């Protein structure tokens, strides 16, 4: 398709949060699936547990899906951080914009999931302007979200998604 993957993910990093941006189109899903296939690394996504019913259970799991069950009084961050404890390998892809539409602020759940699970965040840019998937450097969250987000979002400066006007503007 004319795309190139720039950078690598150390296969020894078996648990992490993949901060994938910008998320402006449904095309991002299959771009992520291709990236997973080309790198040869397991990468995962979350869906509500009701999606993982027969006949889709095996297909969604094969595609890297993990059902999210919010029973037991846990909030989403706690529920997802708990999944990391049960898996030997879990590289969770999350789009911090939370939608394909234009946003001015990122949702911070991805950050708190990584912090609570004790895993690094790896920024991944889908750069449609240059047809590059740019894999960034692993970052260990410090708990200072304001400072940490400045570092993490710098990976996405001047990156445009498929629908350019919906791309997140890095300040």
Secondary structure, 3 states (H helix, E strand, C coil): CCCEEECCCCCCCCEEEEEEECCCCCHHHHHHHHHHHHHCCCCEEEEEHHHCCCCCHHHHHHCCEEEECCHHHCCHHHHHHHHHHHCCCEEEEECCCCCCCCCCCCCCHHHHHHHHHCCEEEEEEEECCCCEEEEEEEECCCCCHHHHHHHHHHHHCCCCCCCHHHCCCCC
